[in-house]
Amino acid sequence: MNDEDEEEEEEEEEEEKEEEEEEEKEEGKRKGKKRRRRRRKRKRRRKEDLQRRSEGPKARSNTKTSWMTSDLSVRLDQPETLFAVATRSMNSFKDIRQCRDSSSIALKIDITSVSSFHER
């Protein structure tokens, strides 16, 4: 009887150990998945960052000169945008907020007027 009890206890202990090991493996897999996901995300962000940098300079402020230099050089293939940017840079604004708001309005107007001009 004692031998049987000891064997049962040993079997139970072994089963518990196996279950614990399996749980640890599962947890490790989950951690591995999270790590892989983070690495992929980081890699994707770096790739997008490099791509954005290689596209060329973009307007970073609302001053006339930055708009002229950056947007005109980047968007020469889009006449409606070019026209809007040129119109905006010719107008001088005292307030930066006013400048930003006016440019978005000017852009909408200029796109329609340029596209109707091209249709003729």
C-alpha positions as a printed Julia matrix, in Angstrom:
120×3 Matrix{Float64}:
   0.0    0.0     0.0
   2.76   2.43    0.92
   4.56   1.82   -2.33
   1.36   2.51   -4.29
   0.72   5.75   -2.37
   4.28   6.92   -2.96
   4.01   6.09   -6.66
   0.74   8.02   -6.92
   2.29  11.02   -5.17
   5.31  10.91   -7.47
   3.03  10.72  -10.52
   0.98  13.68   -9.28
   4.15  15.69   -8.65
   5.43  14.86  -12.13
   2.11  15.88  -13.68
   2.17  19.17  -11.74
   5.73  19.83  -12.9
   4.77  19.11  -16.51
   1.77  21.44  -16.25
   3.95  24.19  -14.77
   6.52  23.73  -17.52
   3.79  23.95  -20.17
   2.41  27.12  -18.58
   5.91  28.63  -18.57
   6.32  27.72  -22.24
   2.98  29.34  -23.11
   3.93  32.47  -21.19
   7.26  32.55  -23.0
   5.48  32.27  -26.35
   3.17  35.15  -25.42
   6.14  37.26  -24.4
   7.89  36.3   -27.62
   4.89  37.37  -29.68
   4.72  40.71  -27.91
   8.44  41.23  -28.42
   8.16  40.38  -32.13
   5.18  42.7   -32.5
   7.09  45.57  -30.85
  10.13  44.96  -33.03
   8.03  44.9   -36.21
   6.29  48.1   -35.17
   9.64  49.79  -34.47
  11.02  48.58  -37.8
   7.93  49.83  -39.67
   8.17  53.24  -38.0
  11.87  53.53  -38.86
  11.14  52.58  -42.46
   8.34  55.17  -42.74
  10.6   57.78  -41.15
  13.37  57.13  -43.66
  10.91  57.19  -46.54
   9.47  60.5   -45.36
  12.97  61.98  -45.11
  13.95  60.8   -48.58
  10.88  62.43  -50.15
  12.4   65.85  -49.66
  11.8   68.9   -47.55
   8.29  69.73  -46.4
   6.89  72.96  -44.98
   7.55  72.99  -41.26
   6.38  76.5   -40.47
   3.9   79.0   -41.81
   6.41  81.56  -43.05
   6.33  82.6   -46.68
   9.89  81.52  -47.45
   9.55  77.98  -46.12
   6.36  77.54  -48.12
   8.0   78.84  -51.25
  11.14  76.73  -50.99
   9.78  73.46  -49.67
   6.34  73.14  -51.24
   7.28  74.48  -54.64
  10.19  72.09  -54.93
   8.17  69.08  -53.8
   4.91  69.71  -55.64
   5.92  70.89  -59.11
   3.89  68.07  -60.64
   0.64  69.37  -59.12
  -0.29  72.67  -60.78
  -3.28  73.36  -58.54
  -1.17  73.1   -55.38
   1.62  75.1   -56.96
  -0.83  77.83  -57.9
  -2.29  77.9   -54.38
   1.12  78.06  -52.74
   2.25  80.84  -55.07
  -0.92  82.8   -54.34
  -0.45  82.32  -50.63
   3.17  83.41  -50.6
   2.39  86.59  -52.52
  -0.07  87.67  -49.84
   1.44  88.86  -46.6
  -0.31  88.18  -43.31
   0.4   89.69  -39.92
  -0.96  86.81  -37.88
   0.27  83.23  -38.36
  -3.16  81.82  -37.47
  -4.76  84.05  -40.08
  -2.14  82.91  -42.57
  -2.89  79.24  -41.96
  -6.66  79.71  -42.17
  -6.43  81.84  -45.3
  -4.15  79.38  -47.05
  -6.57  76.5   -46.57
  -9.37  78.63  -48.0
  -7.15  79.83  -50.84
  -6.15  76.27  -51.6
  -9.77  75.16  -52.0
 -10.6   78.12  -54.24
  -7.45  77.76  -56.31
  -7.9   74.07  -56.93
 -11.35  74.64  -58.39
 -10.28  77.62  -60.48
  -7.18  75.86  -61.83
  -9.05  72.65  -62.65
 -11.75  74.6   -64.49
  -8.98  76.47  -66.31
  -7.44  73.17  -67.48
 -10.76  71.89  -68.81
 -11.07  74.67  -71.42
